[in-house]
Amino acid sequence: MRLFSVVVRGVWLFAFSQCVAGKRQGGEPAPAPRHTPIVLWHGMGDTCCDNSTMGTVVSAIQDELAGVYVHSVRLGPTPSADRNAGFLGNLNSQIDGVCEELSSVEELSNGVNMMGFSQGGLFLRALIQRCASLRVKTLVTLGSPHGGISKIPECASESDFMCNWMRRLASRGVYSWYIRDHVIQAQYFKDPERLDLYLEHNIFLPDINSDHRDGKVNEDYRARIAALERMVLVKFGEDTLISPVSSTWFGFVDADGNDVPLKNTTLYTEDRLGLRALDEQGRLEFVTIPGKHMNIDDATLRAVVAKYFASGRAPDAHRKAAMRVQGEEEHMYL
């Protein structure tokens, strides 16, 4: 699966920034605002720095927010190792490694914003909960399966060996000891008809979602999520890759296939993760972008970046983005 097919074919390469620097009295240019650094985590089948995908995203962000420091998470010493780590590996070990790496980056020591793409958003959220040394301000996730998946994602191409190998392994039993420890997608798989097996054998999702039989809550996790200035959950309106799509807003389905939205879950009603606290204080946003999974155009990507990450300037009033925030008009002028 390749991300940002629309962005890659978009106009960013020859577009110019719509932001015009302010002027001080006397005509001197005002100093550019210091934007909070941004950490990105790519999705399944992608790499941190591919010029046709995440490299394009980094360039667009840096063009939109002049001078911003961007760190794109990389797992492995080579592009192929980074891509393969999105299919095979142990998420708990990966997140520990990323925590250690980011904690040593001086540019991130005074606070950071985060943007995760597809499964990368889920992993960043887990990183926030587990990595005490990071001070995260805003988390934006795009099409991320926070509630888990009830079906293993399809591959974009039959020729994608690693993706198809992952699916073959998962088909042998997501809760078997080898698969659960080594197949990334199995570690956030949640069978609504076999919750007992999920709770007993899944090594990742029950922990980060405080989804325990005894109702035990990790107070550190809850405190770190509740401390966010803002969490933004982006759902794609025609997403068929993430099943159920309500997972991108922390929802899921019951054993009969009925949708269970976040506010009807014990995760919310008991505030096991701090989401209700965020919501009640207006710091949890539910956003819909039309289109298929990760099919986001350049204008909308830039609008998201400007709205949630820009420091010291209001988004351009004349820019129209195809995104809908719950409770607002379908098209926002950002």
N, C-alpha and C positions, 0 to 999 in steps of 0.2 A: 504494500500500500504506500503510495506516495502522497505527501501532503501538499496543499496549496497549489493545485493545478491551475486554478484561476489566477492566483497572485502571480505565478510565474509568467503567464501570458498577458498580464496586466500592463499598466502604463507606467509603472514606477520608474522604469529605466530612463524614461525621458520626461517624467513629470518634475516640476519644481516645487519646492516647499511653499505651502501657503502661509506659513508663519513669517511675519515681518517683525524684525527686532524693534523694540520700543526706542524712544529717544529721550535722553535727559534734557533738562533745560540747557539752552545754548547749542542744541543740535548734536551733542555728543551721543553716540550709541550707548544705550543702557547695557550693562553686563548681562550676558545670557544667564538664565536661571540654572541653578545646579540641580539637575534631575537625579532622583534616587536611582542607584544602579538596578539593573534588571537581570534576573536569572531566568533562562529558558530551559525547558526540558521537552525534547522532541517526542513524537509518537512512534507507534509500531511501524517498522519497515523504513524508518528514516535514519538520518545521522545528524550529528550536531551542527555540521558545517557545510553540508552539500550546497554548492552554489545555486542549484536549481530549486532548493526548498528552504531549509533553515537559514542558509547563507543569505537568501533573498529577504527573509524575515528580519534578520539582524540589520541588514542594510536599510530596510524601510524604517525600522525603529530609530536607528541612528540618524537617518535623514529627518525624521519627524521630530525627534528630541535631540537637538544639537548638543554634542558633547557627552551624551549619556554613556555610561559604561555598561556593556552587555556581556554576560557570561552564558554561553550555551553549554549545557551539561554534556560531557562526552564520556562514554563508558568503553574503555579499551583504547589501546595505542594507535589503532588504525581505523579508517572509516568502516571497513568490513567488520571489525571486531565490535565497533560501536553499534552498527546495525544489528548484528547477531545478538547482542546483549539485550535487545528489545524483544527477543523471542525466547532465548534460553539463558537461564541464570537464576540466582536467588535474590528476590527483591529485598529481603532484609539486609543481606550483605551489600547489595548495590547502594541502598539508601545510607547505610553506615559509611560506606566509602565516599559517597558524594558529600555527606555531612563533614567528614574529615577534610576533604578537599576544599570545600567552600569556606570552611572556618579558617583556613590559612590564607585566603585571598584578602589582601589589605583593603582593596576597594570596597569590599562588602561589610567592613567592620562597623560602619555607622548606620546600618539599615539597608534593606533591600526590598524591591518589589519582585514578584514572580509571575510568569506566564507559562502555563503548561498546555501542550497540544495533545489531544486525545489521551492515551494512557499516561502521558507525561504529566498531565495535570493532577491525576490521582497520586502519582509518585511525589510530586512537589508538596501536595497536601500532607502526605505521610512524613515527608522531610520536615515540614514545619512542626508537626507534632512531636517528632523524635529528636530533632537537632536543637538542643537548648542554646547553643552558641550563636544561632542566627536570629536577628531581629527583623522579622518580616512585617512589612506594612500592608501591602495589598497583594492579594492572590487573585489572578484571573485564570480560569480554566476553560478551555474550548473543547466541547464534546468529550468530556472526561467521565469515565464510568465510576463515579464515587460510590454508588450503591452496589457495584458489582455487575457482572454480566451473567445472563442465563443461557447464552449461546456463545461458543467460541467464535471470534470474528472470522469472517470470510477473507480470503486472499484476493487481492486485486488482479492477480495474474496466475495462471496455471504454471507459468515458468518461474515463479518465485519459489525457489527450492526451500529456503529457510522457513518461509511462512507456511508452506504446505507440509513441511516436515513437522513443524510445531503442531499443526492441526492433526496430523496422523498420531503423534504422540499423545495429544490430549484425548483423542478418541479411544485410547486404550484404558482410560480411567483417570480423571482429573484428581481423584483423591488417593490414588496409589502412591506409595512412599516416594518413588523416583520422580514421577510426573509432578507431584505437588511441590517438590523441592527444586525442580530444574526447568519447568516450563512457566514462563512469566505469566501468560494469560490464565493458566490454571490457578495462579495465586490470587486472582481477584474474580474467580468463577464462583457463582453462588446458585446452586440448584434449588429453586423454590419448593420442589417436591421432595427434597432430601436435605432439609436443613440440619438434621442431626449429624449427617456425615460432614456437611460444611463446617459446622461448629467444632467438630472433633478433629478434622484433618486439615482444613485450610490453614496455612502457616502465616498468612498475611492480613487478609481483609477483616476477619473477625476482630483482630487486635486493633487496627487503626480506626475501625468503626464502632469500637466499644460494644461489640455484638457478642456478648458472653451469656452463657446460660444462667449464671448466677447474678446477672445484672451489674457486675462489678464495673466501675467507671475509673478510667485512668485520669486522675485529676490534673496531671501535667498536660496531657493531651487537650483536655477541655480548656484549661487556662490559656494555652498557646493559641488555640483557635479563637477563643473569645477575645484575645488581645489584639487580633488583627484590626486594622483600621477599616478594612473592607474586604469582603470575599465576593467575587463576581462569577456566577455559574452560567456559562454560555451553552445553550442547546441549539443544535441545528434542526430546523423545522422538518426536513425530509431525511433525517438520519436513519439509515437502515443497517449500519454497521454495528452500532451499539444497541444491544438488546438486553433489557428494555431501554428505550431512549430516555425514559424518565429517570434512569440512573444518573444522567448528567446533572440532574437537579436533586440528587440524593434520594430519589424515589426507587421503587422496585415493583415487583408483581407478587401476588400471593400464589398459593399452590394451584388455584383455578385459573391463573392467568389474568386476574383482575389487577388493574393498576393501583398501586398504593403510593400516593404522593407523600413527600417528606413530612408534611404537617400531620399526617396520620400514623407516623411511625413512632416507636418508643425512643428512637434516636433524637427526635424533636420534642415529643411531649415530656420526656424525662430529662431533656437537655444533656444527653450523655456526652456531647462533643462541643458544646458551646454554640451550636448553630442557632438555637432559639434566642439566646442572648444577643447574638449578632442581629438577628432578624428584628427583634423587638426594639433595637436601637437604630434601625434603618441602615445597618452596615452589611446586610446580605442582599445581593441583587440577583434576580433571575432574568436572564436575557435570552431572547430567541433571535437567531440569524437564519433567514430563509436559505434553503438549499440542502444539499447532501452533506454527509460527514466531511468536515474540514474543507468544504468548498467555499472559501471565503475570499472575496475580492479585495483588491488593494485599498480601495476607499474605505471599506468597512474595517479592515485590519488597522489602518491608520487612525480611524475614528475611535476604535477601542483603545489604542495606545494613547491617543491624545486625551480622551475622557478620563482614563483611570491612572495614567502614569505621568502626565505633564505637570511640572512644578512651575508656579509663578505665571501661568498664562491660561486664559480661558480658551476652550476649543473654538475653532472658527465657526462663526454663526451661520455661514452660508454653506457649510459642508453637509451634504445629505448622506446618511448611512443607512443601509438596509438592515436595521436591527430594531428589535422591540424589547423594551424593558417592561416587565410585568407592571400593569397599572398605568402605563403611559401610552402615548400614541404609537401606532405601528411604525411610522418612520420618524426618527429623531433627527433633529438638526444639531450637529455636534460641532 
